Amino acid sequence: MNKITQLFNIKYPIIQGGMIWNSGYKLASAVSNAGGLGLIGAGSMYPEVLREHIQKCKKATDKSFGVNIPMLYPNIEEIMNIVVEEGVKIVFTSAGNPKTWTSFLKEKGITVVHVVSSSVFALKAQDAGVDAVVAEGFEAGGHNGREETTTLTLIPMVKEKIQIPLIAAGGIATGRGMLAAMILGADGVQVGSRFAASVESSAHNNFKDTIVNTKEGGTQLTLKELAPVRLVKNKFYQDIQDLYQKCPSKEELVQLLGRARAKKGMFEGDLEEGELEIGQVAGLIHDILPVEEIVQQMIAEFEVASKEKTTFEF
């Protein structure tokens, strides 16, 4: 039993990323049932929709699961109250100051984990009293750190600074990737893109097919002036690049982004005008599989690679 399996009472130190438009109760419960920790992605849900997903998740699994909450949303207070009312035991927070909600959640007996992109923010999260941090490297899909620090360098730098458990994220979709992250100092891993391309993901099949077809170099971090986001290079991405040629104001970028772009792309399957968020590791994802199979593949590969690493000779 390691620190992460102990903290969450799970079999494997694999946490599913709480990705918007991908992470409904079906995905979260499937990951929990497979031995990992499933997370419902509150970022794409109105408060009452979130409540419904929590209730359905409780019926679909008797294992630990949590809710991922980006703190930049306007109805954050309502969301936090729903989490408490529904008896959720684990909350992952992101996109905000961990001091704002950590003590409120901890007082209710909830385990709190905060997502960071640097060792500076990891220390702030530790000082705020969180139980663990997710350190997410530049390779990750969706919203990302401005510093462009890769997982390979971020994990040991954060490990050097904190005493609490550390979860690695960004570019991890295989058992070998999991082993590498843990050798660098992580106690567990958070996996997003691989689970986005699962049968149980709530994303549109068009988006799942796009993940499988995205090759090395097929994504790019952009929109740093607003909130950096890693996108598939589709028509919408190209429209952003064309606008950048004109040295746009922040307002012009906001106007182009408009509303519900991510929903249009990932949930409704508009591959031209939608915002398609996925990690660089998409180049290693070649099929859409049931969650159970994904987890078993990762663990089997992790175990084989663990044995191999002891045979290196110099």
PyMOL commands that set and color helices and strands:
alter all, ss='L'
color gray80, all
select helices_A, chain A and resi 3-8+25-33+42-44+47-60+76-85+102-107+119-128+151-161+175-183+193-196+205-213+235-244+250-257+261-267+280-284+291-309
alter helices_A, ss='H'
color red, helices_A
select strands_A, chain A and resi 14-16+38-41+65-70+90-94+111-116+132-136+142-143+166-169+188-191+219-222+229-232
alter strands_A, ss='S'
color yellow, strands_A
deselect
rebuild
show_as cartoon
